[in-house]
Amino acid sequence: MTTASVMTYDSLSADVLSYLERSDVATTQKIPTFIMLCESKISNEIKILGQMQVVTSNMEVGNAVINKPARWRETVSMNVTDPLTGNRSPVFLRKYEYLKEYWPDSNQVDKPLYYSDYDYEHWLVAPTPATNYNFEVLFYQRVQPLDSTNQTNLFTQIAPQAMLFGTLLQAQGYLKALDKLPVWKAYYTDCLAA
């Protein structure tokens, strides 16, 4: 019985070195950067169910700013549940400026109807919560990055070829091998399309 092999951080690093036919310290030390850049590129180019997460928490009375979850990348939807009635209702995405105009006095409280990105780590809701509303957020999460302590992630499991070719693509600029960029880009693009 054969066991299917799974790409790991260490095996990816070794494969990249092998493909690059380089073993100098400077290139070896850059491999984690190439891998990180590849993960970021894949995350920006595809959105798959495995990257989607659901988080539930409670809003804080009188606080219109809510912390986003770790590795948050993009919000899909938000809803609140009224603690007295149990009724669940959507909170709609609007621009920050809209929220500020709609609810200029953050000291006034009511049931939140709208949310916006406040910054990369926070949402802003309006109206300011009148009670500790339970809320649920569906969002895309950045995949847990690979490193020596986290050997596998979603991308090594479902898209190992894209990880390899994408990492090699990221290395070409550093190596100043611009003639090889189209080759690795074509391989990478074909893998993502598949």
ChimeraX commands (.cxc) that place a marker at each C-alpha (Angstrom):
marker #1 position 0.00,0.00,0.00 radius 0.5
marker #1 position 1.42,3.39,-0.98 radius 0.5
marker #1 position 0.84,6.56,0.96 radius 0.5
marker #1 position 0.15,9.76,-0.94 radius 0.5
marker #1 position 2.84,12.30,-0.20 radius 0.5
marker #1 position 1.85,15.72,1.05 radius 0.5
marker #1 position 3.87,18.83,0.35 radius 0.5
marker #1 position 5.40,20.33,3.48 radius 0.5
marker #1 position 7.27,23.56,4.12 radius 0.5
marker #1 position 10.53,21.60,4.24 radius 0.5
marker #1 position 9.82,19.61,1.07 radius 0.5
marker #1 position 8.76,22.78,-0.76 radius 0.5
marker #1 position 11.96,24.54,0.31 radius 0.5
marker #1 position 14.05,21.57,-0.86 radius 0.5
marker #1 position 12.19,21.41,-4.19 radius 0.5
marker #1 position 12.69,25.13,-4.78 radius 0.5
marker #1 position 16.42,24.78,-4.17 radius 0.5
marker #1 position 16.53,21.84,-6.53 radius 0.5
marker #1 position 14.64,23.63,-9.31 radius 0.5
marker #1 position 16.72,26.78,-8.90 radius 0.5
marker #1 position 19.93,24.73,-8.94 radius 0.5
marker #1 position 21.33,27.05,-6.31 radius 0.5
marker #1 position 22.66,26.36,-2.85 radius 0.5
marker #1 position 24.27,29.68,-1.91 radius 0.5
marker #1 position 23.39,31.05,1.50 radius 0.5
marker #1 position 21.81,34.25,0.18 radius 0.5
marker #1 position 19.33,32.35,-2.02 radius 0.5
marker #1 position 18.63,29.73,0.65 radius 0.5
marker #1 position 17.82,32.46,3.18 radius 0.5
marker #1 position 15.34,34.07,0.76 radius 0.5
marker #1 position 13.23,30.93,0.25 radius 0.5
marker #1 position 10.89,31.70,3.20 radius 0.5
marker #1 position 10.24,35.11,1.61 radius 0.5
marker #1 position 9.51,33.53,-1.78 radius 0.5
marker #1 position 7.06,31.12,-0.10 radius 0.5
marker #1 position 5.34,33.94,1.82 radius 0.5
marker #1 position 4.99,36.00,-1.37 radius 0.5
marker #1 position 3.52,32.99,-3.18 radius 0.5
marker #1 position 0.97,32.37,-0.40 radius 0.5
marker #1 position -0.03,36.03,-0.53 radius 0.5
marker #1 position -0.41,35.91,-4.32 radius 0.5
marker #1 position -2.54,32.76,-4.22 radius 0.5
marker #1 position -4.71,34.25,-1.44 radius 0.5
marker #1 position -5.33,37.35,-3.52 radius 0.5
marker #1 position -6.12,35.41,-6.68 radius 0.5
marker #1 position -8.46,32.71,-5.41 radius 0.5
marker #1 position -11.26,32.55,-2.89 radius 0.5
marker #1 position -12.26,29.07,-1.89 radius 0.5
marker #1 position -14.52,27.61,0.71 radius 0.5
marker #1 position -11.54,26.45,2.78 radius 0.5
marker #1 position -10.56,30.06,3.36 radius 0.5
marker #1 position -14.02,31.05,4.59 radius 0.5
marker #1 position -14.63,31.20,8.32 radius 0.5
marker #1 position -17.50,32.09,10.64 radius 0.5
marker #1 position -16.96,33.93,13.91 radius 0.5
marker #1 position -19.53,34.76,16.56 radius 0.5
marker #1 position -19.05,37.19,19.41 radius 0.5
marker #1 position -20.81,39.94,21.33 radius 0.5
marker #1 position -20.82,43.63,20.63 radius 0.5
marker #1 position -20.05,45.93,23.52 radius 0.5
marker #1 position -22.69,48.41,24.67 radius 0.5
marker #1 position -21.70,51.92,23.62 radius 0.5
marker #1 position -18.70,50.80,21.54 radius 0.5
marker #1 position -19.09,51.15,17.77 radius 0.5
marker #1 position -15.66,49.64,17.02 radius 0.5
marker #1 position -15.34,45.84,16.76 radius 0.5
marker #1 position -12.14,43.83,16.50 radius 0.5
marker #1 position -11.73,41.75,13.35 radius 0.5
marker #1 position -10.62,38.12,13.72 radius 0.5
marker #1 position -6.99,37.07,13.32 radius 0.5
marker #1 position -5.89,36.70,9.68 radius 0.5
marker #1 position -9.06,38.46,8.45 radius 0.5
marker #1 position -8.88,39.25,4.75 radius 0.5
marker #1 position -12.36,40.19,3.50 radius 0.5
marker #1 position -15.81,40.32,5.04 radius 0.5
marker #1 position -18.61,38.43,3.30 radius 0.5
marker #1 position -21.51,39.24,5.64 radius 0.5
marker #1 position -22.46,40.28,9.17 radius 0.5
marker #1 position -25.63,39.85,11.19 radius 0.5
marker #1 position -26.82,40.60,14.71 radius 0.5
marker #1 position -29.18,38.74,17.02 radius 0.5
marker #1 position -31.38,40.70,19.37 radius 0.5
marker #1 position -30.80,39.20,22.85 radius 0.5
marker #1 position -34.41,39.85,23.93 radius 0.5
marker #1 position -36.29,38.49,20.93 radius 0.5
marker #1 position -33.72,36.13,19.41 radius 0.5
marker #1 position -34.44,37.70,16.02 radius 0.5
marker #1 position -31.50,37.74,13.65 radius 0.5
marker #1 position -31.06,40.53,11.10 radius 0.5
marker #1 position -28.39,41.51,8.59 radius 0.5
marker #1 position -25.96,44.36,9.13 radius 0.5
marker #1 position -25.31,45.96,5.76 radius 0.5
marker #1 position -21.94,47.04,4.36 radius 0.5
marker #1 position -21.60,50.77,3.74 radius 0.5
marker #1 position -18.70,53.16,3.32 radius 0.5
marker #1 position -17.09,54.65,6.42 radius 0.5
marker #1 position -18.23,58.15,5.42 radius 0.5
marker #1 position -21.83,56.93,5.14 radius 0.5
marker #1 position -21.74,55.58,8.71 radius 0.5
marker #1 position -20.29,58.82,10.04 radius 0.5
marker #1 position -22.98,60.86,8.32 radius 0.5
marker #1 position -25.79,58.45,9.20 radius 0.5
marker #1 position -24.82,58.24,12.90 radius 0.5
marker #1 position -22.70,61.32,13.74 radius 0.5
marker #1 position -23.11,61.05,17.52 radius 0.5
marker #1 position -21.52,57.77,18.60 radius 0.5
marker #1 position -22.85,58.35,22.13 radius 0.5
marker #1 position -26.38,57.70,20.88 radius 0.5
marker #1 position -27.22,53.96,20.86 radius 0.5
marker #1 position -29.56,51.66,18.96 radius 0.5
marker #1 position -29.47,48.39,17.03 radius 0.5
marker #1 position -26.62,48.34,14.45 radius 0.5
marker #1 position -27.84,48.43,10.85 radius 0.5
marker #1 position -24.56,49.11,9.00 radius 0.5
marker #1 position -20.88,48.25,9.18 radius 0.5
marker #1 position -17.73,49.40,7.43 radius 0.5
marker #1 position -14.04,48.71,7.60 radius 0.5
marker #1 position -12.66,51.09,10.21 radius 0.5
marker #1 position -9.10,49.97,9.57 radius 0.5
marker #1 position -7.42,46.66,8.80 radius 0.5
marker #1 position -8.06,45.31,12.32 radius 0.5
marker #1 position -11.48,46.81,13.14 radius 0.5
marker #1 position -15.02,47.29,11.88 radius 0.5
marker #1 position -17.19,50.28,12.66 radius 0.5
marker #1 position -20.94,49.76,13.20 radius 0.5
marker #1 position -23.76,52.27,13.19 radius 0.5
marker #1 position -25.82,52.88,15.20 radius 0.5
marker #1 position -23.60,52.34,18.22 radius 0.5
marker #1 position -24.81,49.13,19.96 radius 0.5
marker #1 position -27.51,49.68,22.60 radius 0.5
marker #1 position -26.93,46.24,24.13 radius 0.5
marker #1 position -24.47,43.35,23.89 radius 0.5
marker #1 position -25.83,42.12,20.58 radius 0.5
marker #1 position -24.58,38.73,19.52 radius 0.5
marker #1 position -23.11,39.02,16.04 radius 0.5
marker #1 position -21.93,36.58,13.41 radius 0.5
marker #1 position -19.43,37.39,10.66 radius 0.5
marker #1 position -18.68,35.30,7.59 radius 0.5
marker #1 position -15.27,36.23,6.20 radius 0.5
marker #1 position -12.34,35.11,4.11 radius 0.5
marker #1 position -9.30,34.35,6.21 radius 0.5
marker #1 position -5.67,34.38,5.17 radius 0.5
marker #1 position -4.39,30.83,5.23 radius 0.5
marker #1 position -2.10,29.97,8.15 radius 0.5
marker #1 position 1.37,30.80,6.77 radius 0.5
marker #1 position 3.90,28.06,6.23 radius 0.5
marker #1 position 7.09,28.00,8.25 radius 0.5
marker #1 position 9.29,25.48,10.02 radius 0.5
marker #1 position 6.71,25.09,12.81 radius 0.5
marker #1 position 3.67,24.96,10.49 radius 0.5
marker #1 position 4.65,22.46,7.82 radius 0.5
marker #1 position 1.36,22.27,5.90 radius 0.5
marker #1 position -1.62,24.46,5.16 radius 0.5
marker #1 position -4.62,24.53,2.85 radius 0.5
marker #1 position -2.49,25.47,-0.18 radius 0.5
marker #1 position 0.04,22.66,0.25 radius 0.5
marker #1 position -2.86,20.23,0.52 radius 0.5
marker #1 position -5.04,21.35,-2.39 radius 0.5
marker #1 position -2.63,23.25,-4.65 radius 0.5
marker #1 position 0.92,21.92,-4.18 radius 0.5
marker #1 position 1.89,22.57,-7.81 radius 0.5
marker #1 position 0.67,26.16,-7.59 radius 0.5
marker #1 position 2.74,26.57,-4.42 radius 0.5
marker #1 position 5.86,25.21,-6.11 radius 0.5
marker #1 position 5.49,27.13,-9.37 radius 0.5
marker #1 position 4.35,30.29,-7.58 radius 0.5
marker #1 position 7.34,30.16,-5.26 radius 0.5
marker #1 position 9.67,29.67,-8.22 radius 0.5
marker #1 position 7.97,32.59,-9.97 radius 0.5
marker #1 position 8.61,34.80,-6.93 radius 0.5
marker #1 position 12.30,33.80,-6.93 radius 0.5
marker #1 position 12.99,34.91,-10.51 radius 0.5
marker #1 position 13.06,38.65,-9.77 radius 0.5
marker #1 position 15.51,38.14,-6.91 radius 0.5
marker #1 position 17.71,35.95,-9.11 radius 0.5
marker #1 position 17.38,38.44,-11.97 radius 0.5
marker #1 position 16.32,35.58,-14.21 radius 0.5
marker #1 position 13.74,37.64,-16.06 radius 0.5
marker #1 position 13.90,35.31,-19.06 radius 0.5
marker #1 position 12.38,32.56,-16.89 radius 0.5
marker #1 position 9.48,34.66,-15.61 radius 0.5
marker #1 position 7.10,33.75,-18.49 radius 0.5
marker #1 position 7.83,30.02,-18.04 radius 0.5
marker #1 position 7.05,29.92,-14.31 radius 0.5
marker #1 position 4.13,32.31,-14.72 radius 0.5
marker #1 position 2.56,30.02,-17.33 radius 0.5
marker #1 position 2.98,26.95,-15.10 radius 0.5
marker #1 position 1.59,28.85,-12.11 radius 0.5
marker #1 position -1.38,30.25,-14.04 radius 0.5
marker #1 position -2.24,26.82,-15.45 radius 0.5
marker #1 position -2.25,25.33,-11.95 radius 0.5
marker #1 position -4.54,28.02,-10.58 radius 0.5
marker #1 position -6.91,27.61,-13.51 radius 0.5
marker #1 position -7.10,23.86,-12.84 radius 0.5
marker link #1:1,2 radius 0.2
marker link #1:2,3 radius 0.2
marker link #1:3,4 radius 0.2
marker link #1:4,5 radius 0.2
marker link #1:5,6 radius 0.2
marker link #1:6,7 radius 0.2
marker link #1:7,8 radius 0.2
marker link #1:8,9 radius 0.2
marker link #1:9,10 radius 0.2
marker link #1:10,11 radius 0.2
marker link #1:11,12 radius 0.2
marker link #1:12,13 radius 0.2
marker link #1:13,14 radius 0.2
marker link #1:14,15 radius 0.2
marker link #1:15,16 radius 0.2
marker link #1:16,17 radius 0.2
marker link #1:17,18 radius 0.2
marker link #1:18,19 radius 0.2
marker link #1:19,20 radius 0.2
marker link #1:20,21 radius 0.2
marker link #1:21,22 radius 0.2
marker link #1:22,23 radius 0.2
marker link #1:23,24 radius 0.2
marker link #1:24,25 radius 0.2
marker link #1:25,26 radius 0.2
marker link #1:26,27 radius 0.2
marker link #1:27,28 radius 0.2
marker link #1:28,29 radius 0.2
marker link #1:29,30 radius 0.2
marker link #1:30,31 radius 0.2
marker link #1:31,32 radius 0.2
marker link #1:32,33 radius 0.2
marker link #1:33,34 radius 0.2
marker link #1:34,35 radius 0.2
marker link #1:35,36 radius 0.2
marker link #1:36,37 radius 0.2
marker link #1:37,38 radius 0.2
marker link #1:38,39 radius 0.2
marker link #1:39,40 radius 0.2
marker link #1:40,41 radius 0.2
marker link #1:41,42 radius 0.2
marker link #1:42,43 radius 0.2
marker link #1:43,44 radius 0.2
marker link #1:44,45 radius 0.2
marker link #1:45,46 radius 0.2
marker link #1:46,47 radius 0.2
marker link #1:47,48 radius 0.2
marker link #1:48,49 radius 0.2
marker link #1:49,50 radius 0.2
marker link #1:50,51 radius 0.2
marker link #1:51,52 radius 0.2
marker link #1:52,53 radius 0.2
marker link #1:53,54 radius 0.2
marker link #1:54,55 radius 0.2
marker link #1:55,56 radius 0.2
marker link #1:56,57 radius 0.2
marker link #1:57,58 radius 0.2
marker link #1:58,59 radius 0.2
marker link #1:59,60 radius 0.2
marker link #1:60,61 radius 0.2
marker link #1:61,62 radius 0.2
marker link #1:62,63 radius 0.2
marker link #1:63,64 radius 0.2
marker link #1:64,65 radius 0.2
marker link #1:65,66 radius 0.2
marker link #1:66,67 radius 0.2
marker link #1:67,68 radius 0.2
marker link #1:68,69 radius 0.2
marker link #1:69,70 radius 0.2
marker link #1:70,71 radius 0.2
marker link #1:71,72 radius 0.2
marker link #1:72,73 radius 0.2
marker link #1:73,74 radius 0.2
marker link #1:74,75 radius 0.2
marker link #1:75,76 radius 0.2
marker link #1:76,77 radius 0.2
marker link #1:77,78 radius 0.2
marker link #1:78,79 radius 0.2
marker link #1:79,80 radius 0.2
marker link #1:80,81 radius 0.2
marker link #1:81,82 radius 0.2
marker link #1:82,83 radius 0.2
marker link #1:83,84 radius 0.2
marker link #1:84,85 radius 0.2
marker link #1:85,86 radius 0.2
marker link #1:86,87 radius 0.2
marker link #1:87,88 radius 0.2
marker link #1:88,89 radius 0.2
marker link #1:89,90 radius 0.2
marker link #1:90,91 radius 0.2
marker link #1:91,92 radius 0.2
marker link #1:92,93 radius 0.2
marker link #1:93,94 radius 0.2
marker link #1:94,95 radius 0.2
marker link #1:95,96 radius 0.2
marker link #1:96,97 radius 0.2
marker link #1:97,98 radius 0.2
marker link #1:98,99 radius 0.2
marker link #1:99,100 radius 0.2
marker link #1:100,101 radius 0.2
marker link #1:101,102 radius 0.2
marker link #1:102,103 radius 0.2
marker link #1:103,104 radius 0.2
marker link #1:104,105 radius 0.2
marker link #1:105,106 radius 0.2
marker link #1:106,107 radius 0.2
marker link #1:107,108 radius 0.2
marker link #1:108,109 radius 0.2
marker link #1:109,110 radius 0.2
marker link #1:110,111 radius 0.2
marker link #1:111,112 radius 0.2
marker link #1:112,113 radius 0.2
marker link #1:113,114 radius 0.2
marker link #1:114,115 radius 0.2
marker link #1:115,116 radius 0.2
marker link #1:116,117 radius 0.2
marker link #1:117,118 radius 0.2
marker link #1:118,119 radius 0.2
marker link #1:119,120 radius 0.2
marker link #1:120,121 radius 0.2
marker link #1:121,122 radius 0.2
marker link #1:122,123 radius 0.2
marker link #1:123,124 radius 0.2
marker link #1:124,125 radius 0.2
marker link #1:125,126 radius 0.2
marker link #1:126,127 radius 0.2
marker link #1:127,128 radius 0.2
marker link #1:128,129 radius 0.2
marker link #1:129,130 radius 0.2
marker link #1:130,131 radius 0.2
marker link #1:131,132 radius 0.2
marker link #1:132,133 radius 0.2
marker link #1:133,134 radius 0.2
marker link #1:134,135 radius 0.2
marker link #1:135,136 radius 0.2
marker link #1:136,137 radius 0.2
marker link #1:137,138 radius 0.2
marker link #1:138,139 radius 0.2
marker link #1:139,140 radius 0.2
marker link #1:140,141 radius 0.2
marker link #1:141,142 radius 0.2
marker link #1:142,143 radius 0.2
marker link #1:143,144 radius 0.2
marker link #1:144,145 radius 0.2
marker link #1:145,146 radius 0.2
marker link #1:146,147 radius 0.2
marker link #1:147,148 radius 0.2
marker link #1:148,149 radius 0.2
marker link #1:149,150 radius 0.2
marker link #1:150,151 radius 0.2
marker link #1:151,152 radius 0.2
marker link #1:152,153 radius 0.2
marker link #1:153,154 radius 0.2
marker link #1:154,155 radius 0.2
marker link #1:155,156 radius 0.2
marker link #1:156,157 radius 0.2
marker link #1:157,158 radius 0.2
marker link #1:158,159 radius 0.2
marker link #1:159,160 radius 0.2
marker link #1:160,161 radius 0.2
marker link #1:161,162 radius 0.2
marker link #1:162,163 radius 0.2
marker link #1:163,164 radius 0.2
marker link #1:164,165 radius 0.2
marker link #1:165,166 radius 0.2
marker link #1:166,167 radius 0.2
marker link #1:167,168 radius 0.2
marker link #1:168,169 radius 0.2
marker link #1:169,170 radius 0.2
marker link #1:170,171 radius 0.2
marker link #1:171,172 radius 0.2
marker link #1:172,173 radius 0.2
marker link #1:173,174 radius 0.2
marker link #1:174,175 radius 0.2
marker link #1:175,176 radius 0.2
marker link #1:176,177 radius 0.2
marker link #1:177,178 radius 0.2
marker link #1:178,179 radius 0.2
marker link #1:179,180 radius 0.2
marker link #1:180,181 radius 0.2
marker link #1:181,182 radius 0.2
marker link #1:182,183 radius 0.2
marker link #1:183,184 radius 0.2
marker link #1:184,185 radius 0.2
marker link #1:185,186 radius 0.2
marker link #1:186,187 radius 0.2
marker link #1:187,188 radius 0.2
marker link #1:188,189 radius 0.2
marker link #1:189,190 radius 0.2
marker link #1:190,191 radius 0.2
marker link #1:191,192 radius 0.2
marker link #1:192,193 radius 0.2
marker link #1:193,194 radius 0.2
view
